[in-house]
Amino acid sequence: MNKQEKENRKRPWLKQELFVITKDLNDFLSSNKTLTQKERRNLCIIQHTVLRRQKSDENNFASVHSTVWSNSMGSGYLKWINYLVALGFLKRGNPYSNQSTKDRGPFPKSCWIPGVTKHDPASKFSLIEFQKKDYPSTTISLN
């Protein structure tokens, strides 16, 4: 074992990812036994990212560019976004065309978590943990 491996063994938090998700999504993930840990992680990444980027105005929109999704989940990210939309855990803005952005390239589509604001109490959320190597997870309540 080299020096870096020894140091990393002393710091287990380097091997974990923590995501804040809604209790509703956590309940769904707990009851759904068909999803793999990697698929569960992808759903958590989406909701965590949207929650983190939501604006504090009354609309609660979050603009997340596709490169954020593809960097964290690969090219199949849209499948998981659409899955959360179909389940009702995520809403997306309607597609539209903006002539002025054609010169600047693509722009992010807004999305939000229905029924959630930045000012909601912690009891409405759960903290879920994934290990970076093999993705075993544990759930921690934020009560």
Beta strands, then each sheet from edge to edge (+ up, - down):
strand 1: 16-22
strand 2: 62-64
strand 3: 91-92
strand 4: 109-112
strand 5: 125-131
strand 6: 137-141
sheet 1: 1+ 5- 6+
sheet 2: 2+ 4- 3+
end
